[in-house]
Amino acid sequence: MWRMLESRRIMTQTSAIVENLERVRERIARAAGRAGRLAEEITIVAVSKTFPAEAIRAAHEAGLRHFGENRVQEFEAKRAKLTGLDATWHFIGHLQSNKVRRAVHLFDRIDSVDSWTLASKLDQAAAEEKRRLPVLIEVHLGNETTKSGVAEMDAAALTEGISLLPHLELRGLMAIPPYFENSELARPYFRRLRELRDELSVQVGCPLPVLSMGMSHDFDVAIEEGATETRLGTILFGSRR
């Protein structure tokens, strides 16, 4: 009986995520169309933080392949239940120096590099793992003391430094603008990140193809402004506890 009930629960959860994902993909297609882009250019990173491994498996069953977590210890506890999934695991939170080695071991990408100190430690840990680690630089575009990220004025120096580290592969930029009820007010921040990416790409002489920006409440605007990845949580999984 318990297994039957659990199976029904998982099927219901998967069905809900499938429906949510269909609506999200429709919105992505419309936003991409308004910008003269293809929906296939945008990757959904399902933000699975606080959701159990079962929800991640349900999302994978629905077709999602990229997942974002912001706590090393939380994902460590889930990881054993996710063995065998064909997925890319993104670390998207503020990474403490004492958890760098564990993060490099657990995650495929670190999307929130915000200092030279962190970049250097990631490079060392990646060397120990004998791998080249894809990373994004997180840029702080607002004046919110609660958010992480390198200051815009320091982004060039950090970009140049990371581009020289042998075990890091700099893929692009990430930012979390201030929250606005009206998502249009976030547009200047998304536009500025795209412009900054273009400037830095020329400066370091290498492509920076990834722009990770936009969340459940403003991803349409982010896509119109050039997002190649958008981080979606509640709109896919439902409200967090």
N, C-alpha and C positions, 0 to 999 in steps of 0.2 A: 504493500500500500504506500509506504513512504517513498519508494523509488518511483511509483506512478505519479504521485503528487509532485515530486521534485521534477520529473520529466515534463509535466504539464506547466509547472512554473517557468522552467527554462524556455519552453516553447512560446509561452505568453510573452516573456521578456524579449526573446528574439524577434517575435512578431512586432512588438512595439518599436524596437530599434529599427527594424526594416522600414516601417511606416515613417518614422522620424527621418531616417536617412533618405528616403525617396523625396520627402518635402525639402530637405536641405539641398539635395542635388538639383532639384528644380530651381531653387533660389540661386544656387551657384551658376547654373546655366543662364538664367536671366541676367544676373549681374555681369557675368563674363561677356554675354552678348552685347550689353550696353557699352562695354569697354572695347568691343571689337576683338575679343579674345575667345579661346576655346575653353569649355569647361574642363576638358582633359588636362589643361595646364595647371589646374589647382589640386593640391593634395589636401585631403582632410586628415588632420591629426586629432584623433579622438582622445579628449582629455579624460582619462579614466581614474584620476586621483579620487580617493575616498570610495570608489566603487569596487566591489569584490571581483575576484578572478572570474567568477561565473558570468558577470556582466561583460567582461572583456571577451570571454569566449562567445557569448551571444552576439556581441558586436562583430567579432571576426566571422561568425557564421553569416551575418548580414552582409558581409563584403568589405568591412573596414580592415586595413592592413597597417596603419600607423597609429601608435598610441603614445600619449604623453603622460608622464608622472612627475610629481614635483617633490617627492620625499623618497630618499634612498631606502630607508628602513621599511617603509610601507610597501614599496615594490619588491623588496627582497623577500618579504613574507608572502607575496602573491606569486612570485616567479616560479616556484616549484609546481604550482597548479596550472601553469601556462606552457609547460614543456611541449614541444612539437608544433606550436603555432608558427605559421609562416608570417611573421610580423616584424616591423621595425619599431624599436623601443626608443622613445625620445625622453631625455631628461629636460624638463622645462622650468624647473624652479631655481631658487638661489642655492648654489652648491657650496657647502662649507668645505674648507681645505682638508679637514680630517676625514672626509667621506669621499675624497676624489678617487682613491684606488677602488673602492667598492663600486662607485658609479661607473667607472670605466669598464669594470668587469661585467656589470649588469646591463648597461645601456649601449645601443648602437650609435646614438648621437647625443651630444650635449648641446642644447639649443640656447644656453643662457650664460655664455662666457662674458664676464663683465670686468675683468682686470687682468693685468699682466701676470700677477702672482698666480691666479687660478690657471691661466693658460699654460704657464711653465710647469705647474704640477700635473696638469692633464697630459702634457707632452711626455713627462717622465713616466707617468703611469701607463700611457699608451705604449711607450717603448718597452716597459716591463711585460706588457701583454703581447708584444710583437705585432702591433697593428697600427694602422693609420686611422685616427679617429676623426670623423666628420664633426665640425662644430659650427655654431652660429654665434655671432657677437650680439649680446643684448644691449640695445641703446636706450638710455633714459631720456625721453623727449619731453616729459612733463616736469613739473616742480614738486612731485609728490615724494615726501620723505619715506613713505612706506614701500616704495618700489625700488628694485635693484636696476642695475644697468650702468654702462659706462657713459659718462657725460659726452654730449655731442662733440665738444671741443677736443676730447681725448680719443675719439674714435679712430682717427687717422693713425695715430701712433700705435694703438693697439692692433689695428688691422695690419700695419706694416710688420709689427713684431710677430704676430701669429703666422703671417705668410712665410716667415723664415723658419718656423719650427718644423723639424722633419717628420714628426709623428702626428701632427694635426693637419687636417684638410679643411681650410676655411671655405664654407659654402655660401655664406651670406649674412644677413642681419635679421634680428628679431626685435620687436618692441611691443609694449603694452601701454597704449595711451591712456589718459584719464578716462574714467567712466562718464558717459553722458547718456541721459535718457533719450535725447535726440542724437542718433548715431551720425547724422550729418556733421555734428560738431567735432567728430573725431577725424574727419576727412583731412584737414591740414596736417595732422600728425602722420597719417599714413602716407600722404604725398611727400612729406619731408623725409621719411625713412627711405622711400624709393629714390628721391633725389640724392640723398646721402650715399645710398648704395652705388648709384651711378658714378658719383664723384670718387668714391673710394676705389671702385673697380678700375678707373682710369689711373688713379694715383699709384696703386700697387701693381698695375699691369696684368691683372688676371680677372677672369669672370667671377662674379659673385651672384650666381643664379637664383639663390633662395631669398625670398622675402616672406618671413613668417609673421603675419599680422592679421588681426581680426579674430573675434571670439563670437560666442553665440548671439550677442546683442548687436554686433556691428560688422559682421563678416561681409555683408553685401557691399558696403562702402569700401572695405579693405580690398576686396577683389577688383572693384572698379578702379582702385588706385594702384593695382599691380601686384597684390599678394599672390604668391605661388603656393603658399601653405597657409591654412587657417586652422586655428585650434578651437575645437568645439566640444563642449562637455554637456551641459544641461539640456541643450536642444536635442541631443542624441539620447542621453541616458535618463533624462528626467532630473528632478530636483535632488540635490545632495542632502544627506541627513545632517 
